Each structure stands twice: as C-alpha cells, then as structure tokens.
Amino acid sequence: MSETNRHWVLTDRPKGGNFNEVLDLREEAAPEPGEGEYRVRTIYLSLDPTNAVWMQYDTYLPAVPLNSTMRGLVLGVVDKSNHPKVKVGDIVSGMGRWADYLITNGEGMGKVPRLPGLPLLSYLGPLGMTGATAYFGLLDIGRPKEGETVVVSAAAGAVGSLVGQIAELKGCRAVGIAGSDEKCAWLTDELGFDAAINYKASGWRKALRAAVPNGIDIYFENVGGEITEAALDLLNLKGRIPFCGAISQYNATQPAPGPRNLSVLVSKRARMEGFLVLDYTPRMGELYTEMGPWVAEGRIKWRVDLDQGLENTLTSFAKLFNGGNRGKLAVQVSPEP
Ligand SMILES: NC(=O)c1ccc[n+]([C@@H]2O[C@H](COP(=O)([O-])OP(=O)(O)OC[C@H]3O[C@@H](n4cnc5c(N)ncnc54)[C@H](OP(=O)(O)O)[C@@H]3O)[C@@H](O)[C@H]2O)c1
C-alpha cells in the first residue's frame, strides 16, 4: 500500500495478443477525491477476456482511449470520501482501472452487499459479475428444463465452471468442454459435471458425441470456432444457444470464418441469443437470493485463481488466452482491510 498510484497505461492497440508491448506500468501521486467523490483502494482487480476487446475497438463500451489507464472491474475499499452516502471503510465494486487507486463519483460502482459468512472473494466469483453471467445467461436466455442436456465451453473457467453446476442444480445433465485432462477431472470429480471433454485431445468430437447420447438442448457459448460447429451438429430440436462470448476470436488478426453449419438453426428451429451481463445489474438481487444460499451451503463450488501484485497483471492476464487459469482470474493489488 502506498500513496503512489501505479497504473497500467494503454499505449497502442494490441495485435495478436501482444499485450506486453502495448501496456506500460507507470507511477504518479495518488489522486485526491474532489467534492462529491471518493477514492477507492483496489484490493482485487478482475481480469476478464473482454478486457482484450476493450483495448482494441468500440463494442458495447467505447475502446479504452490510447495513453489512458486501462479499464477493469475492481473490488476495493473506500479510503477517502467526500461523498455524502459513502464512508471510509465501505467495500465497493464496479468499473474501475488497472491501478492502485481510483476516484469516482459512484457511477458504475456499488457497495458490496456482504451476505453473512461469505468471503469477499465470492463477490468476484459466484456473487459478482461472473456469477451473474452464468446465472442469467443459463436461466434467462437458455431456459433449461429438468432432464435436458447442457453443454458449456471454457467449462473450467470463471463463467463455465458455474454454468455446469447451476445446470446440475436445475436437474440437467451438464457436460463441459475444456483444454486439459486435469481441468476435465476437476469438472467431473469436484464440481459434479456428468462428463467433460478435452478439446485438445484427438477424437474430442467423437467423445463429445458419446457424452451427449440424447443430443444437446442448450449449448452455452464461450469460445466460438470449431467448438461451436461441433455443438451445432449435435443440437436438438428447439435447442438454445446463450451466446456469452467467443474468446477464440478476441486476439485474431483476421476475421474468423463463421460456423459453416449455422443453417442447423433453421432445421432445428433453434435459437441463438447474445446477452450482456451489464443489462442484468438491476436484477442482482435475484442472484443473491438464489445463488447466495447455494454458495453458503457449498452446493456451488468456486475458485478464484488469484495472482499477487499489480505489477504481475500482464503475466496473469495471459492465462486467459493460454488456458492457464482455473476458475475466476484476478490479481490481488492490496490486502483486505
Ligand atoms: N456476455 C457477457 O456479459 C460476458 C460476461 C463475462 C464473460 N463473458 C465471456 O465468457 C467467456 C468466458 O469468460 P471467463 O471470464 O469465464 O473466462 P475464463 O473462462 O475464466 O478464461 C478463459 C478460458 O477460455 C479458454 N480459451 C482461451 N482461448 C481459447 C480458444 N482459442 N479456444 C477454446 N478455449 C479457449 C481457456 O481455457 P481452456 O484451457 O479450456 O482452453 C481459458 O482459461 C468469454 O468469452 C468472455 O468474453 C461474457
């Protein structure tokens, strides 16, 4: 903890995932809050695949301007306040910066509810944006029915590992697709998935087919590319595809070819629907009500893959694209109060 503000500045648009070349760690005096503002000391910085997109171009948010501090979700503690409704010591989370400190008037930032008995880190995982993505994406967009088969890609990651468990809790058969045997063993042996397929092993498409003897009712899309095509081939009549993300394409230097078998949606009368977790912010209460007890009772297992030190952010960030993380990836920037 220091009164110096270290912050990662975006100096150029990344190409092909060369984040080390376009982000620069700089230091400045820690900022002071003005009238109606407060200062947040970052405790945890959430690292998310979408950060790579924000560095490159406008999407649902404008691209991060060049030569400004990189944007990111943070969980932190208020250490100075000139805001009438926020006091020193409050724990808050929301849209922040890759930095030790940030100044805010509270827009895009909210107090963490602190349900009894749950650690702070759970608000980065199942009770934070990650949990909301899995919960609303599967239940609101996928609308699972008991006995259905749910397949999820990037299954050992932050969102995917929760999707499969929520599917199981709703009486579905959950099948995960992930990038190593070790990840697959974690999914089936510890998280309770019915089956898991290593998409880097030869014959994985055959293994996927065998793992879904009744076909796929819901394919929760996190990665895009070849895995999407395999899932489309196995989709059932009236299948649903909550389109959460396409990480395989975030660092692509050429536009990726679309799935070659998209017309399956016609013959199967299936639905593919994109969604953004930010739209569900007003419904976070539903997440706390249903997911909170599941987490407290250990019926949902979760893991934060926590690296230490703001200076190690880029090494940590690379894990999202080389499969190095298991569960929610984050960096601890300063100690919990
Ligand atoms: N729509 C929304 O509002 C929303 C919100 C949050 C996240 N998302 C999206 O949800 C997806 C998962 O995000 P997350 O935060 O939970 O990340 P994550 O799954 O924890 O981490 C990313 C994982 O993706 C896998 N991966 C990376 N490159 C891949 C490739 N080329 N092909 C297949 N798999 C690859 C890696 O695991 P393997 O070892 O298995 O390859 C990696 O660990 C992303 O697409 C993200 O953009 C969307």
The ligand as an ORCA input file, in Angstrom:
! r2SCAN-3c Opt
* xyz 0 1
  N     -21.700    -11.693    -22.236
  C     -21.215    -11.236    -21.084
  O     -21.754    -10.336    -20.452
  C     -19.962    -11.869    -20.553
  C     -19.549    -11.638    -19.231
  C     -18.400    -12.301    -18.761
  C     -17.704    -13.150    -19.625
  N     -18.137    -13.301    -20.896
  C     -17.457    -14.211    -21.823
  O     -17.484    -15.501    -21.250
  C     -16.366    -16.249    -21.722
  C     -15.617    -16.815    -20.530
  O     -15.125    -15.737    -19.741
  P     -14.465    -16.011    -18.319
  O     -14.265    -14.696    -17.664
  O     -15.237    -17.059    -17.628
  O     -13.025    -16.541    -18.744
  P     -12.403    -17.948    -18.365
  O     -13.285    -18.987    -18.953
  O     -12.128    -17.988    -16.915
  O     -10.991    -17.933    -19.090
  C     -10.890    -18.101    -20.434
  C     -10.690    -19.590    -20.808
  O     -11.020    -19.721    -22.169
  C     -10.331    -20.829    -22.705
  N      -9.791    -20.467    -24.021
  C      -8.888    -19.494    -24.293
  N      -8.625    -19.461    -25.605
  C      -9.372    -20.449    -26.184
  C      -9.546    -20.918    -27.512
  N      -8.883    -20.374    -28.533
  N     -10.398    -21.946    -27.726
  C     -11.087    -22.507    -26.701
  N     -10.968    -22.102    -25.414
  C     -10.115    -21.080    -25.165
  C      -9.190    -21.171    -21.739
  O      -9.482    -22.422    -21.123
  P      -9.104    -23.837    -21.805
  O      -7.923    -24.372    -21.041
  O     -10.342    -24.626    -21.603
  O      -8.776    -23.569    -23.245
  C      -9.249    -20.059    -20.706
  O      -8.916    -20.495    -19.407
  C     -15.546    -15.274    -22.568
  O     -15.891    -15.444    -23.924
  C     -15.999    -13.924    -22.074
  O     -15.794    -12.897    -23.010
  C     -19.233    -12.673    -21.381
*
